[in-house]
């Protein structure tokens, strides 16, 4: 393909970068592609590029670069208001931080996701993110008995389901609060 014949067009510039990244499996090229797509507002494609870069860096054992790529992808997902991609990227970051025993970074990532989901009134996802933070706190040997953020969001989830006539989902959330308290010894 003669990419130079359309080099002035940013869409085709992105396509060219994507083709080069696929061909070379170069995380730097994936990052250039992702940066361009993100600048142009194509956040999902930006996330795609950042995730590819992160996967390559991780396979090489370059964890700091992998984390930087995942964090850039997470920022793009949040700009796009895409909770699903934000969840995927956050939990991958949390897994890396857990493996490195970088508890504070993992907790921060999960709590950041919890706040993001709260802003979107996605209380199930917020509660889940805060529970992931609680788990990392417990793995780090910290006292979680006063950590009520997940409970607060499970309660909001109950209200949501009750308001929409889904009592069985509300019952599940109520039961889950009791299980969370039991598992994490929350007062």
C-alpha positions as CSV (number, residue, x, y, z in Angstrom):
1,X,0.0,0.0,0.0
2,X,1.2,3.5,-0.8
3,X,0.5,5.1,2.6
4,X,2.5,8.2,1.5
5,X,-0.2,9.1,-1.0
6,X,-2.6,9.7,1.9
7,X,0.0,10.8,4.5
8,X,-1.8,14.2,5.2
9,X,-4.9,12.4,6.5
10,X,-4.8,11.6,10.2
11,X,-7.1,8.6,9.8
12,X,-4.8,7.0,7.4
13,X,-1.8,8.0,9.5
14,X,-3.4,6.0,12.2
15,X,-4.0,3.1,9.9
16,X,-0.4,3.2,8.8
17,X,0.9,3.2,12.4
18,X,-1.4,0.3,13.2
19,X,-0.2,-1.7,10.3
20,X,3.4,-1.0,11.2
21,X,2.7,-2.0,14.9
22,X,1.1,-5.2,13.9
23,X,3.9,-6.1,11.5
24,X,6.7,-5.3,13.9
25,X,5.1,-6.1,17.2
26,X,6.8,-3.0,18.5
27,X,5.3,-1.6,21.7
28,X,6.6,1.9,20.8
29,X,4.7,1.8,17.5
30,X,1.6,0.6,19.3
31,X,2.0,3.5,21.7
32,X,2.4,6.0,18.8
33,X,-0.8,4.6,17.3
34,X,-2.6,4.8,20.7
35,X,-1.4,8.4,21.4
36,X,-2.6,9.5,17.9
37,X,-6.0,7.8,18.4
38,X,-6.4,9.2,21.8
39,X,-5.6,12.8,20.7
40,X,-8.2,12.4,17.9
41,X,-10.8,11.3,20.4
42,X,-10.9,7.6,19.3
43,X,-10.4,6.5,22.8
44,X,-11.4,2.8,22.3
45,X,-8.8,2.4,19.6
46,X,-6.4,4.2,21.8
47,X,-7.0,1.7,24.5
48,X,-6.5,-1.1,22.0
49,X,-3.1,0.3,21.2
50,X,-2.1,0.8,24.8
51,X,-3.2,-2.7,25.7
52,X,-1.2,-4.2,22.8
53,X,1.9,-2.2,24.0
54,X,1.3,-3.4,27.6
55,X,1.0,-7.0,26.6
56,X,4.3,-6.9,24.6
57,X,6.1,-5.1,27.5
58,X,4.8,-7.6,30.0
59,X,5.9,-10.5,27.9
60,X,9.4,-9.0,27.8
61,X,9.3,-8.5,31.6
62,X,9.3,-4.7,31.3
63,X,6.7,-4.2,33.9
64,X,7.2,-0.5,34.5
65,X,6.5,0.1,30.8
66,X,3.6,-2.3,30.9
67,X,2.1,-0.4,33.8
68,X,2.6,3.0,32.1
69,X,0.8,1.7,29.0
70,X,-2.1,0.3,31.0
71,X,-2.4,3.6,32.9
72,X,-2.5,5.5,29.6
73,X,-5.2,3.1,28.4
74,X,-7.1,3.5,31.6
75,X,-7.0,7.3,31.2
76,X,-8.3,6.9,27.7
77,X,-11.1,4.6,28.9
78,X,-12.1,7.1,31.5
79,X,-12.2,9.9,29.0
80,X,-14.5,7.8,26.9
81,X,-16.7,7.1,30.0
82,X,-16.2,3.4,29.2
83,X,-16.6,1.5,32.5
84,X,-16.1,-1.9,31.0
85,X,-12.7,-1.0,29.6
86,X,-11.8,0.8,32.8
87,X,-12.6,-2.3,34.8
88,X,-10.5,-4.5,32.5
89,X,-7.5,-2.2,32.6
90,X,-7.7,-1.5,36.4
91,X,-7.9,-5.2,37.3
92,X,-4.9,-6.0,35.1
93,X,-3.0,-3.2,36.8
94,X,-4.1,-4.5,40.2
95,X,-2.9,-8.0,39.3
96,X,0.5,-6.7,38.3
97,X,0.7,-4.6,41.5
98,X,-0.3,-7.6,43.6
99,X,2.3,-9.8,42.0
100,X,4.9,-7.1,42.8
101,X,3.4,-6.6,46.3
102,X,3.0,-3.0,45.5
103,X,-0.1,-2.8,47.7
104,X,-0.5,0.9,47.8
105,X,-0.5,1.2,44.0
106,X,-3.0,-1.7,43.7
107,X,-5.3,-0.2,46.3
108,X,-5.1,3.2,44.7
109,X,-6.0,1.8,41.3
110,X,-9.0,-0.1,42.6
111,X,-10.3,2.9,44.7
112,X,-9.8,5.1,41.6
113,X,-12.1,2.7,39.7
114,X,-14.6,2.7,42.5
115,X,-14.8,6.5,42.4
116,X,-15.1,6.5,38.6
117,X,-18.0,4.0,38.8
118,X,-19.6,6.0,41.6
119,X,-19.7,9.1,39.3
120,X,-21.5,7.0,36.7
121,X,-24.0,5.6,39.3
122,X,-22.6,2.1,38.6
123,X,-22.8,1.0,42.2
124,X,-22.3,-2.8,41.6
125,X,-19.1,-2.0,39.8
126,X,-18.1,0.5,42.4
127,X,-18.7,-1.9,45.2
128,X,-16.7,-4.6,43.4
129,X,-13.8,-2.2,42.9
130,X,-13.8,-1.2,46.5
131,X,-13.9,-4.9,47.5
132,X,-10.9,-5.5,45.4
133,X,-9.2,-2.7,47.3
134,X,-10.2,-4.4,50.6
135,X,-8.8,-7.7,49.4
136,X,-5.4,-6.0,48.6
137,X,-5.5,-4.3,52.0
138,X,-6.0,-7.7,53.7
139,X,-3.3,-9.3,51.6
140,X,-1.0,-6.5,52.7
141,X,-1.8,-7.4,56.3
142,X,-3.8,-4.3,57.0
143,X,-6.9,-4.0,59.2
144,X,-10.0,-3.8,57.0
145,X,-12.5,-4.0,59.8
146,X,-13.5,-0.3,59.3
147,X,-13.5,-0.3,55.5
148,X,-17.1,0.3,54.6
149,X,-16.8,1.7,51.1
150,X,-18.1,-1.6,49.5
151,X,-21.0,-1.7,51.9
152,X,-22.1,1.8,51.0
153,X,-22.2,0.9,47.4
154,X,-23.9,-2.5,47.9
155,X,-26.6,-0.5,49.8
156,X,-27.0,1.9,46.8
157,X,-27.2,-1.2,44.6
158,X,-30.0,-2.5,46.7
159,X,-31.9,0.8,46.3
160,X,-31.4,0.7,42.6
161,X,-32.8,-2.8,42.2
162,X,-35.7,-2.1,44.6
163,X,-36.6,1.0,42.6
164,X,-36.6,-1.1,39.4
165,X,-38.7,-3.9,40.8
166,X,-35.8,-6.5,40.9
167,X,-36.2,-7.7,44.5
168,X,-34.1,-10.8,43.9
169,X,-31.1,-8.6,42.9
170,X,-31.7,-6.5,46.0
171,X,-31.8,-9.7,48.2
172,X,-28.5,-10.8,46.6
173,X,-26.8,-7.5,47.5
174,X,-28.2,-7.6,51.1
175,X,-26.8,-11.1,51.5
176,X,-23.5,-10.0,50.0
177,X,-23.1,-7.3,52.6
178,X,-23.3,-9.9,55.3
179,X,-20.8,-12.1,53.5
180,X,-18.4,-9.1,53.0
181,X,-18.6,-8.3,56.8
182,X,-17.9,-12.0,57.6
183,X,-15.0,-12.4,55.2
184,X,-13.3,-9.1,56.1
185,X,-14.4,-9.0,59.7
186,X,-16.0,-5.7,59.2
187,X,-17.9,-4.3,62.2
